[in-house]
Amino acid sequence: MAQYVGKFKCIIMSPNSLVYENEVESVFLTGDDGEYELLAYHYPLLGVLIKGNIVINGVEKLPIRSGVVRFFANECIILIEEDVEETEQVLETTEAKK
């Protein structure tokens, strides 16, 4: 049996740069009311993010200090304040594996 996997556009921005832009299958977030996952064609959403990780497609991890998320018309826009210390640790670990 074939399984449909929908995608949606995900844009993650910080005050300094465009952090991520791509078509994704899922985004897992930590909000002020708990954790949740966004999938294609999710109901419109506006939320506040707290310190934690944004997990993209269950693989890519982006540590954040805080942020806001908007999901509308199959497009997810996330504005973040990056957790610089955590980001540096993730980059060091990734480079060590290479």
Long-range contacts (C-beta under 8 A, 24 or more apart in sequence): 6-39, 6-40, 6-41, 7-40, 8-38, 8-39, 8-40, 8-41, 8-42, 8-71, 8-74, 8-75, 8-76, 9-74, 9-75, 9-76, 10-56, 10-75, 10-76, 10-78, 11-75, 11-76, 11-77, 11-78, 12-54, 12-62, 12-78, 12-80, 13-77, 13-78, 13-79, 13-80, 14-79, 14-80, 14-81, 14-82, 15-81, 19-62, 19-80, 19-82, 20-56, 20-60, 20-62, 24-56, 24-57, 24-76, 25-57, 26-56, 26-57, 26-58, 27-54, 27-55, 27-56, 27-76, 27-78, 28-53, 28-54, 28-55, 28-56, 28-58, 29-54, 29-69, 29-78, 31-69, 38-69, 38-71, 38-76, 40-74, 41-74, 42-71, 43-71, 44-71, 44-72, 45-69, 45-70, 45-71, 45-72, 46-70, 46-71, 49-78, 49-80, 51-83, 54-78, 54-80, 61-90, 62-87, 63-87, 63-90
